[in-house]
Amino acid sequence: MRDTLLQSPTVRLRAMENTDLPLIYRLENDSRMWDTTSTVQPLSRSTISRFIKGTTGDIYEDHQLRLVIEVGVRSEELGVRSEELGVRSEELGVKSEELGVRSEELGVKSEELGVSKPQTSMPKASRRLSSAVGEAGADTERKSESEAAMPKASRRLSSAVGEAGADTERKSESEAANLKPQTSKSVGFIDLTDFSPRHLRAEVGICLLPEYQSQRIGTEALRLVEEYAAQMLHIHQLYAYINPSNIISQRLFSSAGYQLAGMLRDWVKTPDGYESIEIRQKKIEKKV
């Protein structure tokens, strides 16, 4: 069974939001990346804001699509909430113990009445208290018999604990079934650009915060966007322009199966002269 599109256990790709402005501002204004992105000057927050607002999110209209890469914090937060739920379960256990104490107290009363503790193997008729004991003793025995017949794991708290204990148990079960992570860490973005609906191809580019590079996040993000492009956009192939001096990008695309298709000689002008650029491509069309 495949992962949900644009999402795996470790990485999720989502559409841009206005709250992504600080991330884009930091990455787009990192001058170390300008040779790759062809940026020649810093970008203002207002410029980036206009870019976000002007994006329709429709790759057929914009001919490009930027997806934000999220990782990490969701699993950690889920663990914290699970611990909080564990505390509530312990509180529920304490109430169950209190119920046990009350049951013992009821057992003592039965002994005082001259009746031994009820045994689960005894016939129902022989476990009834005689009329000399009275209705109070009969009620006590019926409670003990009911508790012995019910499995411990599924036993409901009796009225001795009260509705509050039962409500706590139901609430804990509900929270366990509906735990959902609430936040995440945005660490970069992946782009599909120059999308051609006619030829079913697009350029792919990826940009990660330096502290999140070389952790296979880019590899997983690339896999997810390939899966999405093949299944939803029916794209035949993706291609990437890579500076040979960018060792991280070379390793990323090479390991992902992007084959060297050619070299653009003296393609990028840098302070140290012209540099050539590799073109790598990969056919991703979904096989029927």
C-alpha positions in Angstrom: 0.0 0.0 0.0 1.5 3.3 -1.1 1.9 6.4 1.1 -0.7 9.2 0.8 0.3 11.5 -2.0 2.7 14.3 -1.0 3.1 12.7 2.5 5.2 10.0 4.1 6.0 9.1 7.7 8.9 11.6 7.7 8.1 14.3 5.1 5.1 16.2 4.0 4.7 18.6 1.0 2.0 21.3 1.1 1.0 24.5 -0.6 2.5 27.8 0.3 0.9 30.0 3.0 1.4 33.6 4.0 3.1 32.3 7.1 5.9 30.8 4.9 7.2 34.3 4.2 10.1 34.1 6.8 11.3 30.8 5.3 11.2 32.0 1.7 12.9 35.3 2.7 15.7 33.5 4.4 16.3 31.0 1.5 15.9 33.4 -1.4 18.2 36.0 0.2 21.0 33.5 0.9 23.7 34.8 -1.5 25.4 31.4 -1.6 22.4 30.1 -3.7 22.2 33.0 -6.1 24.4 31.4 -8.8 21.9 28.5 -8.8 18.7 30.6 -8.7 19.9 33.4 -11.0 19.0 35.9 -8.3 21.1 39.2 -8.5 19.7 41.2 -5.6 18.0 40.7 -2.2 14.3 40.2 -2.2 12.1 42.3 0.1 9.4 40.9 2.3 6.8 42.8 0.3 8.1 41.3 -3.0 7.9 37.8 -1.5 4.4 38.5 -0.1 3.2 39.6 -3.5 4.6 36.4 -5.0 2.8 34.2 -2.5 -0.5 36.1 -2.9 -0.2 36.1 -6.7 0.3 32.3 -6.9 -3.0 30.6 -7.8 -1.7 27.1 -6.9 -2.9 25.9 -10.3 0.1 24.5 -12.2 -1.9 24.7 -15.5 -2.4 28.4 -15.0 0.9 29.4 -13.4 3.0 26.7 -15.2 4.8 26.3 -11.9 4.1 24.9 -8.5 6.0 25.5 -5.2 5.5 23.1 -2.4 6.8 23.6 1.2 8.7 20.8 2.8 7.7 19.9 6.3 9.4 17.5 8.7 9.9 16.3 12.3 8.0 18.1 15.0 4.7 16.2 14.4 6.0 12.9 15.7 7.6 14.6 18.7 4.4 16.4 19.6 2.4 13.3 19.2 4.7 11.6 21.8 4.2 14.4 24.3 0.4 14.1 24.0 0.6 10.3 24.4 2.4 10.8 27.7 -0.2 13.2 28.8 -2.8 10.6 27.9 -0.8 8.0 30.0 -1.1 10.2 33.0 -4.9 10.2 32.6 -4.9 6.4 32.3 -3.0 6.2 35.6 -5.6 8.4 37.2 -8.2 6.1 35.9 -6.3 3.2 37.4 -6.3 4.8 40.8 -10.0 5.0 40.6 -10.2 1.4 39.7 -8.1 0.6 42.8 -10.5 2.6 44.9 -13.3 0.5 43.5 -11.3 -2.6 44.5 -11.1 -1.4 48.1 -14.8 -0.9 48.2 -15.4 -4.4 46.9 -13.2 -5.7 49.7 -15.1 -3.7 52.2 -18.2 -5.3 50.8 -16.6 -8.7 51.2 -15.9 -8.1 54.8 -19.5 -7.2 55.4 -20.4 -10.6 53.8 -18.1 -12.4 56.2 -19.6 -10.6 59.1 -22.9 -11.9 58.0 -21.5 -15.4 58.1 -21.2 -15.9 54.3 -17.9 -16.8 52.6 -16.6 -14.8 49.6 -18.4 -15.7 46.4 -16.5 -18.1 44.0 -16.9 -17.8 40.3 -17.1 -21.6 40.0 -20.1 -22.0 42.3 -23.6 -22.5 40.8 -25.6 -19.4 40.8 -28.3 -20.9 43.0 -25.8 -21.9 45.8 -24.3 -18.4 45.8 -27.5 -16.7 46.9 -27.7 -15.5 50.4 -30.5 -17.0 52.6 -33.4 -15.0 53.6 -31.9 -14.8 57.1 -29.1 -12.6 55.8 -31.5 -10.2 54.2 -31.6 -8.2 51.0 -28.4 -6.2 51.9 -26.3 -9.3 51.8 -28.0 -10.5 48.6 -27.2 -7.1 46.9 -23.6 -7.4 48.0 -23.2 -10.9 46.6 -24.8 -10.0 43.3 -22.2 -7.1 42.9 -19.3 -9.4 43.6 -20.7 -12.1 41.2 -21.1 -9.6 38.4 -17.6 -8.3 38.8 -16.1 -11.8 38.8 -18.0 -12.7 35.6 -16.9 -9.6 33.7 -13.3 -9.5 32.1 -11.1 -7.1 34.0 -10.0 -5.2 30.9 -13.6 -4.4 29.8 -15.2 -3.9 33.3 -16.9 -0.6 33.7 -16.5 1.4 36.8 -19.3 0.8 39.2 -21.5 3.4 40.8 -19.2 3.4 43.7 -16.7 5.3 41.6 -19.4 7.4 40.0 -20.0 8.7 36.5 -16.8 10.9 36.7 -14.6 7.8 36.4 -16.6 6.4 33.5 -16.4 9.7 31.7 -12.6 9.8 32.2 -12.3 6.3 30.7 -14.4 7.3 27.7 -12.5 10.6 27.2 -9.2 8.8 27.3 -10.3 6.3 24.7 -11.6 9.1 22.5 -8.4 11.0 22.7 -6.3 8.0 21.9 -8.4 7.4 18.8 -8.2 11.0 17.6 -4.7 12.1 18.5 -3.5 14.3 15.6 -0.2 16.2 15.4 -0.8 19.9 15.3 2.4 21.6 14.2 5.4 20.9 12.1 8.7 22.4 11.0 9.0 23.9 7.5 12.6 23.4 6.3 12.6 24.2 2.6 10.6 24.0 -0.7 10.6 22.0 -3.9 9.5 23.6 -7.2 8.1 22.3 -10.5 8.7 25.0 -13.1 8.4 25.5 -16.9 5.6 23.0 -16.8 4.5 22.0 -20.3 1.0 20.5 -20.5 1.6 19.6 -24.1 4.9 17.7 -23.7 4.2 16.7 -20.1 7.5 17.7 -18.7 8.7 20.1 -16.0 11.9 21.3 -14.4 12.4 20.3 -10.7 14.4 22.2 -8.1 14.8 21.9 -4.4 16.1 24.2 -1.7 16.6 23.2 2.0 17.8 25.1 5.0 21.6 24.3 5.5 21.0 22.6 8.8 18.6 20.1 7.2 20.7 19.1 4.3 22.3 15.7 3.9 19.6 14.1 6.1 17.8 12.4 3.2 15.0 14.9 3.5 15.6 16.1 0.0 15.6 12.5 -1.3 12.2 11.9 0.3 10.8 15.2 -0.9 11.9 14.4 -4.4 10.4 11.0 -4.3 7.0 12.5 -3.2 6.9 15.1 -5.9 7.8 12.6 -8.5 4.9 10.4 -7.4 2.5 13.3 -7.4 3.7 14.5 -10.8 3.3 11.1 -12.3 0.0 10.2 -10.8 -1.9 13.5 -10.8 -0.2 15.5 -13.6 0.7 12.6 -15.8 4.1 14.1 -16.4 6.4 12.0 -18.6 9.7 13.3 -17.3 11.4 15.7 -14.9 14.7 17.4 -15.5 17.1 19.5 -13.4 19.9 22.0 -14.1 22.8 21.3 -11.7 26.0 23.1 -11.1 28.8 20.5 -11.0 30.3 22.3 -8.1 27.1 21.7 -6.1 28.1 18.3 -4.8 25.0 17.9 -2.6 22.6 18.4 -5.5 24.7 16.1 -7.7 24.5 13.3 -5.2 20.8 13.9 -4.6 19.7 13.7 -8.2 22.2 11.0 -9.2 21.0 8.7 -6.3 17.4 9.4 -7.3 18.0 8.1 -10.8 18.4 11.3 -12.8 20.6 10.6 -15.8 23.2 13.0 -17.2 21.7 14.1 -20.5 24.2 16.8 -21.4 26.3 19.8 -20.5 25.7 23.4 -21.1 29.1 24.9 -21.5 30.0 28.3 -19.9 26.3 28.7 -19.0 26.5 30.6 -15.7 28.6 33.7 -15.1 30.2 33.8 -11.7 32.8 36.1 -10.0 35.4 33.5 -11.0 34.3 33.2 -14.6 31.8 31.1 -16.5 30.7 27.7 -15.2 29.1 24.9 -17.1 25.8 23.3 -16.0 24.6 19.7 -16.1 21.2 18.7 -17.4 19.9 15.6 -15.7 16.5 14.0 -16.6 14.4 11.2 -15.3 11.3 9.5 -16.9 8.6 9.2 -14.2 5.5 8.4 -16.3 3.3 6.1 -14.4 3.3 2.6 -16.0 -0.2 1.2 -16.5 
